[in-house]
Amino acid sequence: MFLSVCAFSVMDLIVKWSENYPVGEVLFFRGFCGIFPLLFLIPKNRYFDFYKTSRAFLHFKRCFAGLIAIIAIFIALRKLPLATVVSISFAAPIFTTIMSIFLLNEKVGLYRWLAVFVGFVGIVIISQPGFNSMNLYYIYPIIFCLGLSYVAIAIKKLSASEPVWLISLYFSLSIMVISFFTIHEWILPSLTDLFLLSLLGILGGLANLWLTQSYKLSDVSLVTPLKYLALVFAIIFGYIFWAEVPTYKTLIGSLLVIISSAIIFRREIYHKKQVSITRHE
């Protein structure tokens, strides 16, 4: 989980740094280079039929929601302070809780409804400066959370029969394909930039695998709190590279979102349900 958080944090840093490159070009590197770590996980007996699945439509829906999420987070990272985007992204389990009522027929008790309310208050506090100045870019991290929420539910269903590498492989392929339709121009990167853009894709692929593996190998209640280190990294990176200092509203709002997310995780563990996925994009 620690490696996953580090990989996502550096990936976010590179995405924000790459603002001079078109979003479609950055998406291409995320998709294409994200495939390479997955190739080493394909079993020998699946080399020639690795693409086969009996749940193609669910893969399609997972990829579609994931694409919405990743495009939204890429735009948000370029237009908003790093710590602000990361803070709002912690709200994904809140939306997953609400969606699970309709898509998984789950019953949500008082504690989780309270957590949802606290989380929404936190989002409003964080976004208030943006809404006051009509900065619509604050909508993008929320779109990310909505997309990621369905991704979490879809992966819960897919994981029952599909290997992790196949779920990730289809998503990386879909990112690469959609990038061809979003590239309006191609800026030839320097060798240094080529390395960083390629690293973005590799880290994205590894981060997802490390995240899944952490839930597989360790107690969820032990590894999940580590994801909040992402906010610490975001504050440090934002200050070092862009002189961004989080406002007190961002810090208060992010604290409420973290408390909300933590309550949801604890209740899911208490009810012995599969815990919501924090990031998977």
Helices and strands as residue ranges (DSSP letters): H 2-17, G 18-20, H 23-39, G 44-46, H 56-79, H 82-89, H 92-103, H 110-132, G 136-138, H 139-158, H 164-182, H 191-217, H 220-223, G 224-228, H 229-242, H 248-270
